[in-house]
Amino acid sequence: MKKLLAGTVAGLAMLAIPAQAQAQDAKGAIQVKLLGTAVLPDGKITEVKTDIVGLPAGTQTEANDNVVPTLAIEYFVSPTFSLETICCMTQHDVDAVSGLTGAELVSDAKLIPATVTAKYHFDLGGAKPYVGAGATYFLWVDVDPGEATLPLGVTKTDLSDEFGFVLQAGFDVPVNDTGLAFSVDAKRYFVGTTASWYAGDTLAIQTDHDLDPWVLSAGVAYRF
């Protein structure tokens, strides 16, 4: 009887150890982050596909940087693996940096970078770094012709929506034991777009561009 009782107690103790560890790690499956985000795109021309205007030789472009608020929502499938999506809209101009130096070619282009990443987390005690990778879809919701294109008769400008790939790294630092944390995140996107300028119904210029932005964020996170 004593042996049976001792065995039962030992068995319950063995079950209690992982249960206790799980309870200590149970911080909730959802994490929400409110971040300030710097979007740093490239925007260079990789190919001129159509040009009935006659662009100067060596014309090259660059998209301007922008800083926007970002909301990230993350679901922890396990203590080390999570899925994350972000919600934001960023706005950019595209200017010529050579050939037509200083000319504004695209104005107030508004972009929704729909992104989902899978992340692996490391627990170093204090800071909790992570790495991730995923897919993105760049959705342009509003694009205006740049001021420099209007004298050429341009009436409409389009940027093509495109799928791309994204790499991610960052870390969360818990502020207290209630789920609040400080978060730093870096993403590198690999995605392009095709820009088209129309004069009425006529395609006047069409160029391919690398966007490939760095997206750098910092802010607060809350896990529940």
DRENRO-245355 format. One record per residue (C-alpha): residue in one letter; chain; x, y, z. Coordinates in Angstrom, 3 decimals, decimal comma, padded with zeros to 6 digits. Layout:
<recs>
 r c        u        v        w
 A A        X        Y        Z
...
</recs>
This chain:
<recs>
 r c        u        v        w
 M A  000,000  000,000  000,000
 K A  002,830  002,370  000,940
 K A  004,591  001,549 -002,327
 L A  001,377  002,249 -004,269
 L A  000,859  005,561 -002,434
 A A  004,475  006,579 -002,972
 G A  004,221  005,713 -006,673
 T A  001,013  007,712 -007,000
 V A  002,533  010,776 -005,313
 A A  005,629  010,536 -007,503
 G A  003,478  010,255 -010,617
 L A  001,404  013,289 -009,672
 A A  004,601  015,233 -008,978
 M A  005,973  014,377 -012,417
 L A  002,720  015,545 -013,991
 A A  002,728  018,724 -011,922
 I A  006,219  019,807 -013,048
 P A  005,378  020,313 -016,756
 A A  001,964  021,650 -015,801
 Q A  003,602  024,262 -013,573
 A A  006,124  025,171 -016,272
 Q A  003,299  025,529 -018,759
 A A  001,400  027,744 -016,327
 Q A  004,459  029,964 -015,927
 D A  004,822  030,261 -019,704
 A A  001,116  030,852 -020,298
 K A  001,105  034,558 -021,192
 G A -001,810  034,386 -023,608
 A A -001,961  033,492 -027,277
 I A -002,593  036,988 -028,682
 Q A -000,117  039,858 -028,818
 V A -000,977  043,325 -030,131
 K A  001,693  045,866 -031,009
 L A  001,344  049,617 -031,573
 L A  004,439  050,792 -033,427
 G A  005,984  053,800 -035,061
 T A  007,292  052,608 -038,426
 A A  009,819  054,037 -040,877
 V A  009,261  052,804 -044,446
 L A  012,451  053,193 -046,505
 P A  011,867  052,111 -050,143
 D A  014,240  052,045 -053,096
 G A  012,183  052,764 -056,207
 K A  014,912  052,515 -058,866
 I A  014,058  051,748 -062,494
 T A  015,081  048,241 -063,549
 E A  013,603  048,299 -067,070
 V A  012,045  050,849 -069,441
 K A  009,325  048,939 -071,279
 T A  007,587  051,791 -073,136
 D A  008,795  055,339 -073,819
 I A  007,126  057,454 -076,515
 V A  008,111  060,670 -074,723
 G A  011,863  060,227 -074,957
 L A  013,274  060,029 -071,438
 P A  016,829  061,375 -071,085
 A A  019,515  058,678 -071,107
 G A  020,359  057,496 -067,601
 T A  017,052  058,564 -066,064
 Q A  016,751  057,013 -062,625
 T A  014,168  057,325 -059,846
 E A  013,805  057,002 -056,098
 A A  010,786  056,744 -053,793
 N A  010,752  058,919 -050,684
 D A  010,793  057,581 -047,114
 N A  007,827  057,892 -044,768
 V A  006,987  057,330 -041,086
 V A  003,564  055,929 -040,172
 P A  001,784  054,278 -037,216
 T A  001,456  050,505 -037,487
 L A -000,759  047,962 -035,744
 A A  000,555  044,375 -035,593
 I A -001,511  041,397 -034,427
 E A  000,269  038,181 -033,510
 Y A -001,053  034,705 -032,653
 F A  001,179  032,296 -030,714
 V A  000,643  028,747 -031,942
 S A  003,196  027,608 -029,322
 P A  005,595  029,375 -026,912
 T A  008,199  029,604 -029,700
 F A  006,151  029,862 -032,912
 S A  003,739  032,614 -033,959
 L A  001,957  034,113 -036,958
 E A  001,793  037,882 -037,408
 T A  000,007  040,335 -039,679
 I A  000,258  044,126 -039,840
 C A -002,151  046,934 -040,635
 C A -000,965  050,234 -042,009
 M A -001,019  052,550 -045,016
 T A  001,997  054,461 -046,246
 Q A  002,261  057,247 -048,831
 H A  005,131  057,946 -051,223
 D A  006,242  060,187 -054,071
 V A  008,602  059,014 -056,801
 D A  011,173  061,565 -058,016
 A A  013,860  061,454 -060,662
 V A  017,395  061,492 -059,218
 S A  019,211  061,544 -062,568
 G A  018,293  062,410 -066,150
 L A  015,329  064,498 -064,982
 T A  016,849  065,331 -061,603
 G A  014,296  066,631 -059,117
 A A  011,244  065,967 -061,308
 E A  008,248  064,565 -059,435
 L A  006,952  061,632 -061,495
 V A  004,462  060,030 -059,059
 S A  002,580  061,936 -056,379
 D A  000,944  060,738 -053,165
 A A  000,917  057,027 -054,009
 K A -000,902  055,262 -051,167
 L A  000,147  051,702 -050,388
 I A -001,298  048,936 -048,208
 P A  001,484  046,345 -047,664
 A A -000,658  043,330 -046,701
 T A  001,836  041,061 -044,925
 V A  001,801  037,752 -043,045
 T A  004,934  036,324 -041,416
 A A  005,747  033,181 -039,452
 K A  008,106  033,877 -036,522
 Y A  010,349  031,754 -034,322
 H A  011,057  033,132 -030,842
 F A  014,085  032,638 -028,579
 D A  013,886  033,106 -024,811
 L A  017,050  034,687 -023,391
 G A  015,475  035,528 -020,059
 G A  015,170  039,294 -020,508
 A A  015,017  040,089 -024,213
 K A  013,083  037,667 -026,418
 P A  014,492  037,879 -029,958
 Y A  012,810  036,378 -032,994
 V A  013,303  035,770 -036,697
 G A  010,635  035,351 -039,325
 A A  009,733  035,143 -042,985
 G A  006,559  035,420 -044,984
 A A  004,647  036,811 -047,936
 T A  003,329  040,235 -048,838
 Y A  000,939  041,776 -051,325
 F A  001,523  045,428 -052,186
 L A -001,870  046,989 -052,926
 W A -001,852  050,520 -054,360
 V A -005,148  052,238 -053,558
 D A -004,496  055,724 -054,971
 V A -001,811  057,062 -057,326
 D A -001,599  060,556 -058,850
 P A  000,575  061,775 -061,734
 G A  003,618  063,727 -060,581
 E A  003,688  067,477 -061,164
 A A  006,500  067,173 -063,720
 T A  004,428  064,820 -065,910
 L A  001,401  067,094 -066,289
 P A  002,992  069,370 -068,955
 L A  003,634  066,214 -071,000
 G A -000,111  065,561 -071,137
 V A -000,155  062,740 -068,592
 T A -003,663  062,253 -067,246
 K A -003,316  059,032 -065,250
 T A -000,610  057,043 -063,446
 D A -000,855  053,432 -062,278
 L A  001,384  051,277 -060,093
 S A  000,788  047,528 -060,376
 D A -000,176  045,461 -057,328
 E A  002,401  042,717 -056,725
 F A  003,178  039,733 -054,489
 G A  006,550  039,588 -052,761
 F A  008,657  038,008 -050,025
 V A  009,653  039,424 -046,644
 L A  012,306  038,615 -044,020
 Q A  011,945  039,746 -040,407
 A A  013,941  040,006 -037,178
 G A  013,434  041,785 -033,877
 F A  012,994  041,424 -030,153
 D A  010,483  042,017 -027,378
 V A  011,552  043,114 -023,889
 P A  008,940  042,518 -021,125
 V A  008,268  045,626 -019,038
 N A  006,316  043,803 -016,331
 D A  004,538  040,491 -015,726
 T A  001,147  041,683 -017,013
 G A  001,979  041,189 -020,708
 L A  003,345  044,656 -021,497
 A A  006,581  044,787 -023,493
 F A  008,806  047,083 -025,544
 S A  009,237  045,895 -029,125
 V A  011,742  046,550 -031,935
 D A  011,212  045,051 -035,395
 A A  012,974  045,118 -038,774
 K A  011,596  043,791 -042,058
 R A  013,152  043,668 -045,523
 Y A  010,692  043,360 -048,368
 F A  011,542  041,991 -051,795
 V A  008,854  043,272 -054,165
 G A  008,592  045,451 -057,250
 T A  005,980  047,303 -059,300
 T A  005,304  048,391 -062,855
 A A  004,616  052,107 -063,276
 S A  002,476  053,287 -066,197
 W A  001,823  056,855 -067,315
 Y A -001,096  057,504 -069,691
 A A -001,928  060,493 -071,882
 G A -005,628  059,941 -072,346
 D A -005,895  056,320 -073,490
 T A -002,320  056,195 -074,778
 L A  000,397  054,467 -072,756
 A A  003,223  057,014 -072,842
 I A  005,775  055,534 -070,417
 Q A  005,971  052,183 -068,634
 T A  008,830  051,190 -066,341
 D A  009,611  048,385 -063,913
 H A  010,853  049,367 -060,443
 D A  012,446  047,657 -057,452
 L A  010,760  048,846 -054,258
 D A  012,476  046,471 -051,780
 P A  011,844  048,655 -048,706
 W A  013,361  048,352 -045,276
 V A  010,565  048,672 -042,698
 L A  011,857  049,558 -039,224
 S A  009,514  049,726 -036,222
 A A  009,577  050,372 -032,479
 G A  006,782  050,606 -029,935
 V A  004,828  048,778 -027,271
 A A  003,320  045,295 -027,210
 Y A  000,644  043,740 -025,017
 R A  000,099  039,981 -024,796
 F A -003,098  038,501 -023,394
</recs>
